[in-house]
Amino acid sequence: MAANKEVLSPLTPTPLPQGARGLKTTLWVIILFLTSACAVVRSEGVVRIALVAPFEGRYREIGYNALYAARLAMQDSGVTNVELLPIDDGGTAESAVDRAQALATDPLVKAAIVLGYAATDADTQVAFGDIPVLIVGHWGTQPQSETIFMLSSCELDDFIVTPPRIEVTDAAQLNSFVIGGEVFTLEQFPKLRESLDGITVVSSASLPDADFAERYAQSDQFAPEPGLLATLTYDATSMAIQAVNDVKTRVDIQLSLGSATYTGLNGSIAFENGCWRDAPIYEYGYNADRQLIPVNDIIK
């Protein structure tokens, strides 16, 4: 992991002790302000898209998997005036709220892409303020305001029979014949249990095809195998880049995301009430080689 850590932005935080919440927020504001000032000097007109996800701890694979997909989208876009700003969520909803509040004070941050339980928590969503936020995946949550856009069907809760925000270690202890969300697709999940029989996953994300997997791997020497949410992260980043390039203010970007239709790796994406309108719902399982595979056509 030491090599992987080198690819992160210097803004990826080292969590401070609990109880220092006010100090943490103040420090983040200072850091973001100073970095913003440097960015203005470095390149006139540069704006930022934040990527908030876990980059440390048990769920760090979520962050790194998303990071390389987002970077690939940046490379493919050819833009030079938009920077990707990776931020570790700190591992808890409380720390993610601090990060979101600090980002909200940085005028250069025009949009955010978030993954994982902490970054998608209801309080974290609110803490982003007027920043338009794209949630990649479901994560047992729902949009909390008109600035939140979910790249997922909001009807997935009707199919999932496990606790909506179950930890992966608890998921690994469940009996077979369960239907769960995207935490069941993490690379570590098959390693935590002996049998994968009867494990079903529902998601609006499509598995990366061979072409995407090859381009993803070639984009960086440290890139891992792309997971289920890699193509959705790519699409979310492409959508954010397009919206940021089209308009200037956060309000205008929010309106652009809410009204536009984007066609990407996962098909047509448009939003209604913050949810992916007419989003597909796929069903996945594990084969004998413990690899995630489709088990049905689109079930809705």
Secondary structure as UniProt FT lines:
FT   HELIX           2..5
FT   TURN            6..7
FT   TURN            10..11
FT   TURN            18..19
FT   HELIX           21..42
FT   TURN            44..45
FT   STRAND          47..53
FT   TURN            58..59
FT   HELIX           60..77
FT   STRAND          82..88
FT   TURN            90..91
FT   HELIX           93..104
FT   TURN            107..108
FT   STRAND          109..114
FT   TURN            117..120
FT   HELIX           122..127
FT   TURN            128..130
FT   STRAND          133..136
FT   TURN            139..140
FT   TURN            146..147
FT   STRAND          148..151
FT   TURN            154..155
FT   HELIX           156..158
FT   TURN            164..165
FT   HELIX           168..171
FT   TURN            172..173
FT   STRAND          178..180
FT   HELIX           182..185
FT   TURN            187..188
FT   HELIX           189..192
FT   TURN            197..198
FT   STRAND          199..203
FT   HELIX           210..218
FT   TURN            221..222
FT   TURN            228..229
FT   HELIX           230..246
FT   HELIX           250..259
FT   STRAND          262..264
FT   TURN            265..266
FT   STRAND          267..269
FT   STRAND          271..272
FT   TURN            273..274
FT   STRAND          275..276
FT   TURN            277..278
FT   STRAND          282..286
FT   TURN            288..289
FT   STRAND          292..294
//
